[in-house]
Amino acid sequence: MSDWWRSRTWRFIQTNLREIDMLDIDAERVVADMRSFSANVLMINAAGIIASYPTALPFQFQSPYLEGDSLQDIIAACHAADIRVIARTDFSKVRREIHERYPHWASVTEAGNVIDYNGDVQVCVNGEYQQEYVLQIVEELLTTHDFDGIFFNMAGYQTHDYSGRHHGICHCGNCRDLFREMFGLDLPGTQDGREATRRKYRVFQRRTLEGQRRRVYEFITDLRPEIAIANHREFGRGFNRMEANTAIGRALPHWQYAASENTKWAVSSYPEMVSSSSSVDFIDFPYRHVAVSPHQQALRLAQNLANGGALDYYLIGRLDNHEDRSAFDAIKGIYRYHADNEDAYANTRSMASVALLRPDNVNTAEYRGWFRVLTENHFPFDVLTPDAAESLPWASYRAIILPDARCLSDELAERLDAHVAEGGAVVASGQTGSRDQDDEPRSTVLLRCLGIERVERVRDDMQSSYFAVEDKRAFPSFGDTDLVYVDGPYVYAVYGDDTERHLKLIPPHNFGPPERCYYEEVTGHPGVACTEHGDGLGVYIPWLPGALFHRQGHLNTASFMADVLTSLAGIEPIGGSLPASVEVTRFESGDHQSQLVHLVNGTGHFGVSFYAPITMADLTIEFAADARPASVRSLVAQSDYPWTWTDGSLAITVPRLELFDAIVIR
């Protein structure tokens, strides 16, 4: 039996129901609303904190509002309309009255308190409820309702409540005993400075969650093998559900590539799973009833499509009683487009020649800086998670970028060295490889391909330092600029004799008053070091240009990074006249008979707001193509586009670009 989610390109809507929505919910209206969006997968609240169905289990709180159509009626009506239904569950909390009967299930703060939020008490991953009773609830739900899939909300260790208050790690008896059994140590406290113990605690979290996830996954697949299970990535089956969202307290500006990033790592790292990055309708938890800009939501959905993912939209309440419908028309338009062209989106794969590693203990700024430079300079790229990267094929990647990827396993490091030896390139920044997979410091340099013999020190106070650019052939963007500015840490390393050093460090110097604003020392410490390793090249950047670009956004930094990729690592971006605000991706069909090229117009992102994108005209894109195409046609414009093919290079003219375009090349 084939997995149903592999045989359809889905258009997903989550109506995150409030308990009062069950008072008058109407199954036929649910179906009609889904059809109005051209949607074919629904996620609806089912079990956990509140059971949205009559439950016989004494440890599950049954909703007192079950007066409308039942979940069984809704599922049956959806199935009759060829709409699949996913059960949303949340086992992170129990109602206060359940807690009072089973107090030992609760998560406990360091001070010995439980976390009660509006009468819902947080429970611990290692407690009896999550370890045993959750499976009984899942069994009741899936044997009494014909759900097609299941999603677990807020799974894992929770340290914050919905108001953003930090409560720290759980100190319940189960956690204390298990941690002591595993490491012979006491749990780290809030004021505890034992960094080594904190690292052990992260390992503890990973190991206990791995066991819990396996137990749940195997239980469900034994019970209902046809079920699509969310976010159990280690099994390579089901779907990955992420969110592109906003939050009032989050640092600005909004991450404009939120949906692209989610979709890239899910599609690239777990190709057998559906990538479903949800556009979250609301502003933040305290403001669930007001939507973000419809243009922001449309951009997210276009990014999903461009990167090989599904369409996914998430709102509070039902579609028929939602109080801010401002994004509905925009979402319906993209869903309708996808329904009309879904065959073009089935069974495609990325044609990227670059992979960007998304580290586990991620330096988010360094990673996002590289993400932006790759996107805005039109390098098609994939994103790999470290756990998936170890087993995925890398033959298509000319280069793999490691953005301050400090935690690397020995196995992944060996594979990276082998990739370079076989003719590939690795571009690494910062303190990549300085720690093992458990975040423990290494005593020796890990990656041989980088040419580092030893690290002498890491200096953090680098303000007012630069790199002198002397070799303008390697850095063609710096024809009229002689310096690259530096801020943030710098790694002083000793390199092998065969390492080629580029740029020269000008260490911190006087920057005021103006009369004393000059430097007197230019050192031999490099801004980038290149080492031949076998048939390939290791490129090491002993600082954090990605973090600097993400924080400040100056072209001085982005130009340096782009030159490293083109001149040193030998990567060619897509050419033409595309501005930096247009994202471009290339995918090919499973039978290799066609390509799908997307352009996504990001000009609507301005400051901290999202407006309608600026319409562009007469853009060109150019890239290598082995054969002359038979046709070049836009799915959006429903017309053929002008093109030329000369000496293995295909150039396409795009007459008009609004939010996005999708070009099929046969």
SULBEL-V559187 format. One record per backbone hydrogen bond with DSSP energy under -1.0 kcal/mol. NH is the residue of the N-H (numbers start at 1). CO is the residue of the C=O. E is the energy in kcal/mol with one decimal. If there is no record, write none. Layout:
BEGIN
nh=NH co=CO e=E
nh=NH co=CO e=E
END
This chain:
BEGIN
nh=6 co=3 e=-1.7
nh=7 co=4 e=-1.2
nh=12 co=311 e=-2.9
nh=13 co=41 e=-2.4
nh=14 co=313 e=-2.9
nh=15 co=43 e=-1.8
nh=16 co=315 e=-2.8
nh=17 co=15 e=-1.5
nh=21 co=18 e=-1.6
nh=22 co=19 e=-1.3
nh=23 co=20 e=-1.6
nh=30 co=26 e=-2.3
nh=31 co=27 e=-2.0
nh=32 co=28 e=-2.4
nh=33 co=29 e=-2.6
nh=34 co=30 e=-2.2
nh=35 co=31 e=-2.6
nh=36 co=32 e=-1.8
nh=38 co=35 e=-1.4
nh=39 co=34 e=-2.4
nh=40 co=11 e=-2.0
nh=41 co=11 e=-1.8
nh=42 co=84 e=-3.0
nh=43 co=13 e=-2.3
nh=44 co=86 e=-2.3
nh=46 co=88 e=-2.6
nh=47 co=88 e=-1.2
nh=49 co=90 e=-1.3
nh=51 co=61 e=-3.2
nh=52 co=46 e=-2.7
nh=60 co=57 e=-1.3
nh=63 co=51 e=-2.5
nh=67 co=65 e=-2.2
nh=68 co=22 e=-2.7
nh=69 co=25 e=-2.9
nh=74 co=70 e=-2.3
nh=75 co=71 e=-2.8
nh=76 co=72 e=-2.3
nh=77 co=73 e=-2.4
nh=78 co=74 e=-2.4
nh=79 co=75 e=-2.8
nh=80 co=76 e=-2.0
nh=82 co=79 e=-1.7
nh=83 co=78 e=-2.8
nh=84 co=40 e=-2.4
nh=86 co=42 e=-3.5
nh=87 co=149 e=-2.7
nh=88 co=44 e=-2.7
nh=89 co=151 e=-2.6
nh=90 co=47 e=-1.4
nh=94 co=121 e=-2.1
nh=96 co=119 e=-2.6
nh=99 co=95 e=-2.3
nh=100 co=96 e=-2.4
nh=102 co=98 e=-1.8
nh=105 co=102 e=-1.8
nh=106 co=103 e=-1.3
nh=107 co=122 e=-2.5
nh=109 co=113 e=-3.1
nh=112 co=109 e=-1.8
nh=117 co=120 e=-3.0
nh=120 co=117 e=-1.4
nh=121 co=94 e=-3.4
nh=122 co=115 e=-2.4
nh=123 co=92 e=-2.5
nh=124 co=105 e=-2.2
nh=127 co=124 e=-1.5
nh=131 co=127 e=-2.2
nh=132 co=128 e=-2.4
nh=133 co=128 e=-1.4
nh=134 co=129 e=-2.2
nh=137 co=133 e=-1.9
nh=138 co=134 e=-2.7
nh=139 co=135 e=-2.4
nh=140 co=136 e=-2.2
nh=141 co=137 e=-2.7
nh=142 co=138 e=-2.7
nh=143 co=139 e=-1.5
nh=144 co=140 e=-1.0
nh=145 co=141 e=-1.1
nh=147 co=145 e=-1.3
nh=148 co=85 e=-3.1
nh=150 co=228 e=-2.5
nh=151 co=87 e=-2.8
nh=153 co=89 e=-3.5
nh=161 co=165 e=-1.6
nh=164 co=161 e=-2.1
nh=167 co=159 e=-3.6
nh=171 co=108 e=-3.4
nh=176 co=172 e=-2.5
nh=177 co=173 e=-2.6
nh=178 co=174 e=-2.6
nh=179 co=175 e=-2.5
nh=180 co=176 e=-2.1
nh=181 co=177 e=-2.4
nh=182 co=178 e=-2.1
nh=183 co=179 e=-2.6
nh=184 co=180 e=-2.3
nh=192 co=189 e=-1.2
nh=195 co=193 e=-1.7
nh=198 co=194 e=-1.8
nh=199 co=195 e=-2.2
nh=200 co=196 e=-1.9
nh=201 co=197 e=-2.1
nh=202 co=198 e=-1.8
nh=203 co=199 e=-1.7
nh=204 co=200 e=-2.5
nh=205 co=201 e=-2.6
nh=206 co=202 e=-2.2
nh=207 co=203 e=-2.8
nh=208 co=204 e=-2.5
nh=209 co=205 e=-2.3
nh=210 co=206 e=-2.2
nh=211 co=207 e=-1.9
nh=212 co=208 e=-2.1
nh=213 co=209 e=-3.0
nh=214 co=210 e=-2.1
nh=215 co=211 e=-2.1
nh=216 co=212 e=-2.3
nh=217 co=213 e=-2.8
nh=218 co=214 e=-2.6
nh=219 co=215 e=-1.8
nh=220 co=216 e=-2.3
nh=221 co=217 e=-2.6
nh=222 co=218 e=-1.8
nh=223 co=219 e=-1.8
nh=224 co=220 e=-3.7
nh=227 co=224 e=-1.9
nh=228 co=148 e=-2.2
nh=230 co=150 e=-2.1
nh=231 co=239 e=-3.0
nh=233 co=231 e=-1.0
nh=235 co=232 e=-1.7
nh=236 co=233 e=-1.8
nh=239 co=229 e=-1.5
nh=240 co=274 e=-3.3
nh=242 co=276 e=-1.7
nh=244 co=278 e=-3.3
nh=250 co=247 e=-1.2
nh=258 co=255 e=-1.4
nh=261 co=257 e=-3.1
nh=262 co=258 e=-2.2
nh=263 co=259 e=-2.5
nh=264 co=260 e=-2.8
nh=265 co=261 e=-2.2
nh=266 co=262 e=-1.7
nh=267 co=263 e=-3.0
nh=268 co=264 e=-2.8
nh=269 co=265 e=-1.9
nh=270 co=266 e=-1.8
nh=273 co=270 e=-2.1
nh=274 co=238 e=-2.0
nh=276 co=240 e=-2.9
nh=278 co=242 e=-2.7
nh=279 co=312 e=-2.6
nh=280 co=244 e=-2.1
nh=281 co=314 e=-3.0
nh=283 co=287 e=-1.2
nh=283 co=290 e=-1.3
nh=287 co=284 e=-1.7
nh=292 co=281 e=-2.6
nh=297 co=293 e=-1.9
nh=298 co=294 e=-2.4
nh=299 co=295 e=-2.2
nh=300 co=296 e=-2.1
nh=301 co=297 e=-2.1
nh=302 co=298 e=-2.5
nh=303 co=299 e=-2.4
nh=304 co=300 e=-2.2
nh=305 co=301 e=-2.1
nh=306 co=302 e=-2.5
nh=307 co=303 e=-1.5
nh=308 co=305 e=-1.5
nh=309 co=304 e=-3.0
nh=310 co=275 e=-3.2
nh=311 co=10 e=-1.4
nh=313 co=12 e=-1.6
nh=314 co=279 e=-2.2
nh=315 co=14 e=-2.3
nh=317 co=16 e=-2.6
nh=328 co=325 e=-1.4
nh=331 co=327 e=-2.4
nh=332 co=328 e=-3.1
nh=333 co=329 e=-2.2
nh=334 co=330 e=-1.6
nh=335 co=331 e=-2.6
nh=336 co=332 e=-2.8
nh=337 co=333 e=-2.2
nh=338 co=334 e=-2.4
nh=339 co=335 e=-2.4
nh=340 co=336 e=-2.1
nh=341 co=337 e=-1.2
nh=344 co=341 e=-1.4
nh=345 co=342 e=-1.2
nh=349 co=588 e=-2.3
nh=351 co=586 e=-2.4
nh=355 co=399 e=-2.1
nh=356 co=382 e=-2.8
nh=357 co=401 e=-2.8
nh=358 co=384 e=-3.2
nh=362 co=360 e=-2.0
nh=364 co=362 e=-1.4
nh=367 co=363 e=-2.4
nh=368 co=364 e=-2.9
nh=369 co=365 e=-2.2
nh=370 co=366 e=-1.8
nh=371 co=367 e=-2.2
nh=372 co=368 e=-2.6
nh=373 co=369 e=-2.3
nh=374 co=370 e=-2.6
nh=375 co=371 e=-2.3
nh=376 co=372 e=-3.5
nh=377 co=373 e=-1.3
nh=378 co=375 e=-1.2
nh=379 co=374 e=-2.9
nh=382 co=354 e=-2.7
nh=384 co=356 e=-2.1
nh=389 co=385 e=-2.7
nh=390 co=386 e=-1.1
nh=391 co=388 e=-1.4
nh=392 co=388 e=-1.2
nh=397 co=394 e=-2.2
nh=398 co=353 e=-2.8
nh=399 co=353 e=-1.6
nh=400 co=425 e=-2.0
nh=401 co=355 e=-3.1
nh=402 co=427 e=-3.3
nh=404 co=402 e=-1.3
nh=406 co=404 e=-1.9
nh=408 co=435 e=-2.1
nh=413 co=409 e=-2.3
nh=414 co=410 e=-2.5
nh=415 co=411 e=-1.8
nh=416 co=412 e=-2.2
nh=417 co=413 e=-2.5
nh=418 co=414 e=-2.1
nh=419 co=415 e=-2.3
nh=420 co=416 e=-2.0
nh=421 co=417 e=-2.5
nh=422 co=418 e=-1.8
nh=423 co=420 e=-2.2
nh=424 co=419 e=-2.3
nh=425 co=398 e=-1.5
nh=426 co=537 e=-1.9
nh=427 co=400 e=-2.5
nh=428 co=539 e=-2.9
nh=429 co=402 e=-2.1
nh=430 co=541 e=-1.6
nh=430 co=543 e=-1.3
nh=432 co=429 e=-1.1
nh=433 co=405 e=-2.5
nh=434 co=431 e=-2.0
nh=435 co=406 e=-2.7
nh=436 co=440 e=-2.5
nh=439 co=436 e=-2.3
nh=442 co=434 e=-2.7
nh=450 co=447 e=-1.0
nh=451 co=448 e=-1.6
nh=453 co=494 e=-3.1
nh=454 co=494 e=-1.4
nh=456 co=492 e=-2.5
nh=457 co=492 e=-1.4
nh=459 co=490 e=-2.7
nh=462 co=460 e=-1.7
nh=465 co=462 e=-1.0
nh=466 co=506 e=-2.0
nh=467 co=484 e=-2.2
nh=468 co=504 e=-3.0
nh=469 co=482 e=-3.0
nh=472 co=470 e=-1.2
nh=478 co=475 e=-2.1
nh=484 co=467 e=-2.1
nh=486 co=465 e=-2.3
nh=490 co=459 e=-2.4
nh=491 co=542 e=-3.0
nh=492 co=457 e=-2.6
nh=494 co=454 e=-3.0
nh=496 co=451 e=-2.2
nh=499 co=496 e=-1.5
nh=500 co=530 e=-3.4
nh=502 co=528 e=-3.0
nh=504 co=468 e=-1.4
nh=505 co=525 e=-2.7
nh=506 co=466 e=-3.4
nh=516 co=513 e=-2.2
nh=517 co=514 e=-1.7
nh=518 co=516 e=-1.6
nh=523 co=505 e=-3.0
nh=527 co=502 e=-2.4
nh=528 co=502 e=-1.6
nh=529 co=540 e=-3.0
nh=530 co=500 e=-3.0
nh=531 co=538 e=-2.7
nh=533 co=536 e=-2.0
nh=535 co=421 e=-2.3
nh=536 co=533 e=-1.9
nh=537 co=424 e=-1.9
nh=538 co=531 e=-3.0
nh=539 co=426 e=-3.5
nh=540 co=529 e=-3.3
nh=541 co=428 e=-2.9
nh=548 co=544 e=-1.8
nh=549 co=545 e=-2.7
nh=550 co=546 e=-2.7
nh=551 co=547 e=-2.0
nh=552 co=548 e=-2.7
nh=553 co=549 e=-1.4
nh=557 co=554 e=-1.0
nh=558 co=554 e=-1.6
nh=559 co=555 e=-3.0
nh=560 co=556 e=-1.1
nh=561 co=557 e=-2.2
nh=562 co=558 e=-2.6
nh=563 co=559 e=-2.4
nh=564 co=560 e=-2.1
nh=565 co=561 e=-1.8
nh=566 co=562 e=-2.4
nh=567 co=563 e=-2.3
nh=568 co=563 e=-1.0
nh=569 co=564 e=-2.5
nh=571 co=565 e=-2.5
nh=574 co=378 e=-3.0
nh=575 co=622 e=-2.8
nh=577 co=620 e=-1.9
nh=582 co=579 e=-1.9
nh=583 co=600 e=-2.5
nh=585 co=598 e=-1.7
nh=587 co=596 e=-2.0
nh=588 co=349 e=-2.6
nh=589 co=594 e=-2.6
nh=590 co=347 e=-1.7
nh=592 co=589 e=-1.9
nh=595 co=665 e=-2.3
nh=596 co=587 e=-3.2
nh=597 co=663 e=-2.8
nh=598 co=585 e=-1.9
nh=599 co=661 e=-2.2
nh=600 co=583 e=-2.5
nh=601 co=659 e=-3.3
nh=602 co=581 e=-2.8
nh=605 co=602 e=-1.7
nh=606 co=609 e=-2.6
nh=609 co=606 e=-2.2
nh=611 co=604 e=-2.9
nh=616 co=657 e=-2.5
nh=618 co=655 e=-1.3
nh=619 co=654 e=-2.2
nh=621 co=652 e=-2.1
nh=622 co=575 e=-1.9
nh=623 co=650 e=-1.9
nh=625 co=648 e=-2.6
nh=633 co=664 e=-2.5
nh=634 co=639 e=-2.9
nh=635 co=662 e=-3.2
nh=638 co=634 e=-1.0
nh=641 co=632 e=-2.6
nh=644 co=651 e=-2.3
nh=646 co=649 e=-2.5
nh=649 co=646 e=-1.3
nh=650 co=623 e=-2.9
nh=651 co=644 e=-2.8
nh=652 co=621 e=-2.8
nh=653 co=642 e=-2.5
nh=654 co=619 e=-3.4
nh=657 co=616 e=-2.6
nh=661 co=599 e=-2.2
nh=663 co=597 e=-3.2
nh=664 co=633 e=-3.3
nh=665 co=595 e=-2.5
nh=666 co=631 e=-2.3
END
